[in-house]
Amino acid sequence: MDADTFVERYQVERRNTDSLKWDALGERFGNPDLLPMWVADTEFRAPEAVLDAMTERVAHGAFGYSMVPDSYFEAFDAWAAARRQARVSRQWVRFSPGVVTSFYWMIGAFTEPGDAVLLTTPVYYPMHNAIRDTGRRLVTSELVRDENGEYGFDLEDFERTIVDAGVRQWIACSPHNPVSRVWSEDELDAVLGICAKHDVTVVADEIHQDILPGDRPFVAMSEVAGGRYRDRVITLSAVSKTFNLAALAHSHIIIHDDALRARYDAWTRSHAELGPNVLGVVAAEAAWRGGAEWLEALTEVIRRNDATFRARVREVAPTAQMPPLEGTYLLWLDLRDYVRPDEMQSFMQDTCGLAVDYGEWFSPHAKGFVRFNLATTPALLDQGVEQLVNGLSGLG
């Protein structure tokens, strides 16, 4: 299935469907008429395999207590092996309503109030909230940019921050939201080696692991150096980003290490023991078994949208920096050469009529950056980039 066929077949109108992206604009941005390019979901229906499996399960009509079948874990393992050369065993998997919830649970299970938890910023802002909300100390190591705007770890600062702050946990992001890096195995080996040296537990948010519009292969943190760091890596994943299923509230916590898993299970007995959503289970298994072609076509739509966005922006803002889109469908745009950071919100909303995620949400050092969601229809992407280009052209 090519990209054009995908768009024609799966595009869907999400206005007035209780969509957070579309229907919360007035509440979040103060203007319900903005074009939303913020929340990381899409304007596409899920694959037929998912919809058919859910329809069949709903038609059965009984929603009593349910188990997760062996076939679920077999499909999960096959998908992981084919997509990222990783394996998944039933005994390693625990469930949560979502990766954001999992941040809170990982902090609660593996750190104590007052402990230092590290983020490599700019990074997904609910991580910041989870650390603060749970009474931990948020410490950061800022990523560094090369001359092409591509981000990397500052290894010296990363280790110094761990030592100076007494960091107990690093919440990592791979692929990295919002800068779209797919970390290489060498990069991950370097930072995980530092974590091992200083006994830091690693919580790896890998929810975007299937969205790979670039050429770099994804390497799961649990698989780095032949699985050397499994005694400290806990993986968070879900099908929600991959197949636009976030509202099903279904995600995974994968803990390879027996001691870590026992510690987590002990914590859940007094805090958050919770079974999965039966429709989430049905949808995820169906997506793994029948969603590959859908995902490949979506990825091609993202590539085309990325190329369109970059070309149009560079026509009017040639020095605006945009790192390569290696992973995720989120483009990170540095407009500081054109718009004063303290005027960015007014420019985006009042001048351009756009709802975006602002850089300072991800790091206090990223004011003047914005994040755009490219996983939308070409028509909506064209409309959004046209509004942005018109705004930039009028700056004079």
Secondary structure, 3 states (H helix, E strand, C coil): CCHHHHHHHHECCCCCCCCHHHHCHHHHHCCCCCEECCCCCCCECCCHHHHHHHHHHHHHCCCCCCCCCHHHHHHHHHHHHHHHCCCCCHHHEEEECCHHHHHHHHHHHHCCCCCEEEEEECCCHHHHHHHHHCCCEEEEEECEECCCCCEECCHHHHHHHHHHHCEEEEEEECCECCCCECCCHHHHHHHHHHHHHCCCEEEEECCCCCCCCCCCCCCCHHHHHHCCCCCCEEEEECCHHHHCCHHHCCEEEEECCHHHHHHHHHHHHHHCCCCCCHHHHHHHHHHHHHCHHHHHHHHHHHHHHHHHHHHHHHHHCCCCECCCCCCCCEEEEECCCCCCHHHHHHHHHHHCCEECEEHHHCCHHHCCEEEEECCCCHHHHHHHHHHHHHHHHCCC
